[in-house]
């Protein structure tokens, strides 16, 4: 099958390439024997504009970019179009794309999580055959009610070529690590996150990257920081949505690091407590578990190995890319964490 992946691949921002889920899906499609064409909408828009500013490019070059996208789709004749970017798209773009490739099914990938509906996403719902999201439960129900006819949960994909255990330099070694922002100032975010991170920094020597005055780490450095830790901390901005974990959890487990994660509803459908990772609920519980497992290296190693094995079994990029095709072909797929709203 010919598959068109429409995304923001940010070739002009290489720090993001290691964590780019659309690129992982494209790789999974290729490894499953499909022919893939990547279209980086933002990049094409900027290159077609006489002024390299996103705001001006959207005014001056959008029609030209949409025409190019439609022409490529007409020539390529995809059976599947996977839409992974929304900020610069509108109904006119998707209408033109549908007309150019009427045979193609459109699957929308939604990896972000916000407290409310994202208007830019819901405005495109009439064009989608499926919405696949890293959230389940109420989020899927909310987007289904907003116009997406069929929705499915899909976890973040793992790429073992990038996220794998490996030796690191001493500067990346740590007992306990967290990578990411302290908070995002979004409505409804978990107030425990900044409180917990600050407490662990002050009382347990947590190494942080990307917050509290410490620089962020990207690309290989990011993976080194995770692989070099005895324990990696995973806590989302939102922790009330069933099955939702940010891609940080995938990166921690993929690097073979023992992971201490804030529990979210139905988490055990993906990873089991004290088998694949260890969940905590409160700050006090997190501290107690960190102390216990920092003192028990054999248990850390056993759980980390089982966690990575489970990740590769359930979230490998080839498997998830196959599930995306199955949605179009069969209307679903079989997995212990599968959830559909239709």
ABEGO torsion letter per residue (X at the ends): XBBBBBBBAGAABAAAAAABAAAAAAAAAAAAGBBBBBBBAAAAAAAABABBBAAAAAAAAAAAAAAAAAAAAAAAGBABBBBABAAABBAAAAAAAAAABAABBBBBBBABBBABBBAAAAAAAAABABBBBABBEAAAAAAAAAGBABBBBBBBBBBAAABBBBBBBAAABBABBBBEBABAGBBGBBAAAAAAAAAAAAAAGBBBBGBGGBBBBBEAAAAAAAAABABBBBBBABAABBGBBBAAAAAAAAAGBBBBBBBBBGAAAABBBGAABBBBABAAAAAAAAAAAAABAAAAAAAAAAAAAAAAAAABAAAAAAAAAAAAAAGEBBBAABBBBX
